Amino acid sequence: MGGRLEDKEKIMKCTQCGAMMEARKTDLPFKLGDRAIVIIRSVPVLECRSCTEYLVADDDMQRIEKMLERGAADAELAVIQFAA
């Protein structure tokens, strides 16, 4: 599940089931280490209308990676808002 999106305009069909993808925002969990989980809220993705597949744009994923580096590694659970 999940992948990187290189060009939002060109990819409109799900690679798993062939259904149409639609732009939306969703919350994504990331596991850091053995005990820490960071949830990033309102991440822009292309999500399949039929299955659970989604794509994240490369530039958005780079921002997420930076957020996770700065994230609360010492907390067991952290929730961070993705700001456009």
Secondary structure, 3 states (H helix, E strand, C coil): CCCEECCCCCCCECCCCCCEEEEEEEEEEEEECCCEEEEEEEEEEEEECCCCCEEEEHHHHHHHHHHHHHCCCCCCEEEEECCC
